[in-house]
Amino acid sequence: MPEPLDARERRELCDLFGDLGPSAPTLCEGWATLDLAAHLVVRERSPLAAPGILFGGPFERVLERATGKAVARGYDHLVEQVRNGPPLGPFAVPVIRGIVNLNEYAVHHEDVRRANGLRPRTDRADLQAALWRLLRRGAGLQLRRVDGATVRLTSPASGDRAVDHVVVGRTGPEVTLTGAPLELVLYLFGRRRAAQVDVTGAPEARAILAQARLGI
């Protein structure tokens, strides 16, 4: 049976963690690899702290305590916990793994790769096709704060992707983002500078997109 894509991204990220050590940079502002590993552990193993990742505010103190405890366990222990996967809970459910975890680990894998000079991956057709399917379903959520412009995502069709456009919003001037699915995912998750995406379209639409906060 083929290895699930989210599991492959997790395994390869953990291999990279091991190669680079705890002090390597990432694309996450202010985070080294140690901080990113701690984030992944808290996300999957500290249900009381996890809301702080999404909502902040009153949950931040719980998140900070859980993160501090995770860091205190040491880098090797954290990487091994990430490698072992989530315990019983929502992140162990196959449907959630195939949607939420695939995006999470694909993005964070690239956070580490690109911050350390590794080239973009262009040889993963199965990953690209899976991420395109997720974009078709989830791009509206990630672009929901783009107010007053239509956003078109365009990617070269390959594999089982018969459709190569996703349109979010039907009013206002249009801006087009063109790139491989992984690059588009990175862009929508806020890695605009690192993502290899061409942005074209009406100047006013491009300005609206540039000022909007993207992601979950």
C-alpha positions as CSV (number, residue, x, y, z in Angstrom):
1,M,0.0,0.0,0.0
2,P,1.4,3.4,-0.9
3,E,2.5,5.7,1.9
4,P,-0.1,8.4,2.6
5,L,1.1,11.7,1.4
6,D,0.8,13.5,4.7
7,A,2.8,10.7,6.3
8,R,5.5,11.0,3.6
9,E,5.7,14.8,4.2
10,R,6.0,14.2,7.9
11,R,8.7,11.6,7.5
12,E,10.7,13.7,5.1
13,L,10.4,16.8,7.3
14,C,11.6,14.8,10.3
15,D,14.6,13.6,8.3
16,L,15.4,17.2,7.4
17,F,15.0,18.2,11.1
18,G,17.6,15.5,11.9
19,D,20.0,16.7,9.2
20,L,19.8,20.4,10.1
21,G,19.6,20.3,13.9
22,P,17.7,22.6,16.2
23,S,19.0,26.0,15.2
24,A,18.4,26.0,11.5
25,P,16.3,28.9,10.1
26,T,12.7,28.4,8.8
27,L,10.4,30.7,6.9
28,C,8.3,31.1,10.0
29,E,9.3,34.5,11.4
30,G,11.3,34.1,14.6
31,W,11.3,30.3,14.5
32,A,14.2,28.0,14.2
33,T,13.7,24.3,13.6
34,L,13.4,23.7,17.3
35,D,10.5,26.1,17.5
36,L,8.7,24.5,14.5
37,A,9.1,21.0,15.9
38,A,7.6,22.2,19.2
39,H,4.7,23.8,17.4
40,L,3.9,20.6,15.6
41,V,4.0,18.6,18.8
42,V,1.8,21.1,20.7
43,R,-0.7,21.2,17.7
44,E,-1.2,17.4,17.8
45,R,-0.7,16.5,21.4
46,S,-1.9,19.5,23.5
47,P,-5.7,19.9,22.8
48,L,-6.1,22.6,25.5
49,A,-3.3,24.7,23.9
50,A,-4.0,24.1,20.3
51,P,-6.8,26.8,20.1
52,G,-4.1,29.4,20.8
53,I,-2.5,28.6,17.4
54,L,-5.7,29.7,15.6
55,F,-7.3,32.2,17.9
56,G,-4.7,33.7,20.1
57,G,-6.1,36.0,22.7
58,P,-7.1,34.3,26.0
59,F,-5.6,31.0,24.7
60,E,-2.1,32.4,24.2
61,R,-1.0,31.8,27.7
62,V,-1.9,28.2,27.7
63,L,-0.1,27.8,24.3
64,E,3.0,29.5,25.6
65,R,3.1,27.2,28.7
66,A,2.6,24.1,26.5
67,T,5.3,25.2,24.0
68,G,7.8,25.9,26.8
69,K,7.3,22.4,28.2
70,A,7.7,20.9,24.8
71,V,10.9,22.8,24.1
72,A,12.3,21.7,27.5
73,R,12.0,18.1,26.5
74,G,14.7,18.6,23.9
75,Y,15.0,18.7,20.2
76,D,15.6,15.0,19.5
77,H,12.6,14.0,21.6
78,L,10.3,16.5,19.8
79,V,11.4,15.3,16.4
80,E,10.7,11.7,17.5
81,Q,7.2,12.7,18.6
82,V,6.5,14.4,15.3
83,R,7.8,11.4,13.5
84,N,5.6,9.0,15.5
85,G,2.5,10.8,14.4
86,P,-0.5,12.1,16.4
87,P,-2.0,10.1,19.2
88,L,-5.6,9.1,19.1
89,G,-7.6,12.2,18.3
90,P,-8.8,14.3,15.4
91,F,-5.4,14.5,13.7
92,A,-5.3,10.7,13.5
93,V,-8.6,10.5,11.5
94,P,-7.8,9.7,7.9
95,V,-10.1,12.4,6.4
96,I,-8.5,15.1,8.6
97,R,-5.0,13.8,7.9
98,G,-5.7,14.0,4.1
99,I,-6.9,17.6,4.3
100,V,-5.5,19.5,7.3
101,N,-2.3,17.6,7.9
102,L,-1.3,17.4,4.2
103,N,-1.5,21.2,3.9
104,E,0.2,21.6,7.3
105,Y,3.1,19.3,6.6
106,A,3.6,20.3,3.0
107,V,3.9,24.0,4.0
108,H,6.2,23.4,7.0
109,H,8.3,21.0,5.0
110,E,8.9,23.9,2.5
111,D,9.4,26.3,5.4
112,V,12.5,24.4,6.3
113,R,13.6,23.5,2.8
114,R,13.5,27.0,1.4
115,A,15.0,28.7,4.4
116,N,18.0,26.5,4.0
117,G,18.6,26.9,0.3
118,L,17.0,23.7,-0.9
119,R,15.4,23.8,-4.3
120,P,11.6,23.7,-4.9
121,R,10.4,20.2,-5.5
122,T,9.1,19.6,-9.0
123,D,9.1,15.8,-9.1
124,R,6.1,15.1,-6.9
125,A,3.1,14.8,-9.3
126,D,1.1,12.9,-6.7
127,L,1.6,15.7,-4.1
128,Q,0.8,18.4,-6.7
129,A,-2.4,16.7,-7.8
130,A,-3.6,16.2,-4.1
131,L,-2.9,19.8,-3.3
132,W,-4.8,21.0,-6.3
133,R,-7.8,19.0,-5.1
134,L,-7.5,20.7,-1.7
135,L,-7.2,24.1,-3.4
136,R,-10.4,23.5,-5.3
137,R,-12.2,22.9,-2.1
138,G,-10.4,25.3,0.3
139,A,-9.1,28.3,-1.6
140,G,-12.2,30.3,-0.7
141,L,-11.5,29.9,3.0
142,Q,-7.9,31.1,2.6
143,L,-8.9,34.0,0.4
144,R,-12.0,35.1,2.4
145,R,-10.4,38.3,3.5
146,V,-9.8,39.5,-0.1
147,D,-12.6,42.0,-0.3
148,G,-13.5,43.6,-3.6
149,A,-11.5,41.5,-6.1
150,T,-11.9,38.2,-7.9
151,V,-9.0,35.8,-7.5
152,R,-8.2,33.2,-10.2
153,L,-5.8,30.3,-9.4
154,T,-4.3,28.8,-12.5
155,S,-2.0,25.7,-12.6
156,P,-0.9,23.5,-15.5
157,A,-3.1,20.5,-15.6
158,S,-1.4,17.1,-14.9
159,G,-2.4,13.7,-13.6
160,D,-6.1,13.5,-12.7
161,R,-6.5,17.3,-12.8
162,A,-8.8,17.9,-15.7
163,V,-9.6,21.4,-14.4
164,D,-6.8,23.9,-14.1
165,H,-8.6,27.0,-12.8
166,V,-10.2,27.9,-9.4
167,V,-12.1,31.2,-9.2
168,V,-12.8,32.8,-5.8
169,G,-15.2,35.7,-5.8
170,R,-17.3,36.9,-8.7
171,T,-17.3,40.6,-8.2
172,G,-14.7,43.3,-8.7
173,P,-11.5,43.3,-10.9
174,E,-9.6,40.1,-11.3
175,V,-6.2,39.0,-10.3
176,T,-4.6,35.7,-11.4
177,L,-2.1,33.6,-9.5
178,T,-0.3,31.2,-11.7
179,G,2.0,28.4,-10.4
180,A,2.2,24.8,-9.4
181,P,-0.2,23.7,-6.7
182,L,2.4,23.5,-4.0
183,E,3.5,27.1,-4.9
184,L,-0.1,28.3,-4.8
185,V,-0.6,26.7,-1.4
186,L,2.5,28.4,0.0
187,Y,1.3,31.7,-1.3
188,L,-2.1,31.3,0.2
189,F,-0.6,30.3,3.5
190,G,1.3,33.6,3.6
191,R,4.7,32.6,2.1
192,R,4.3,35.1,-0.7
193,R,8.0,35.9,-1.2
194,A,9.1,32.3,-1.1
195,A,6.3,31.0,-3.4
196,Q,7.1,30.8,-7.1
197,V,3.8,32.3,-8.2
198,D,3.2,34.9,-11.0
199,V,0.7,37.6,-10.1
200,T,-1.1,39.2,-13.0
201,G,-4.2,41.2,-13.6
202,A,-5.9,44.5,-12.9
203,P,-3.6,46.8,-10.8
204,E,-6.5,47.6,-8.4
205,A,-7.1,43.8,-7.9
206,R,-3.4,43.2,-7.3
207,A,-3.3,45.9,-4.7
208,I,-6.3,44.5,-2.9
209,L,-4.7,41.1,-2.8
210,A,-1.3,42.5,-1.7
211,Q,-3.0,44.1,1.3
212,A,-5.2,41.2,2.3
213,R,-4.3,38.8,5.1
214,L,-4.3,35.3,3.7
215,G,-4.6,31.8,5.2
216,I,-6.7,30.2,7.9
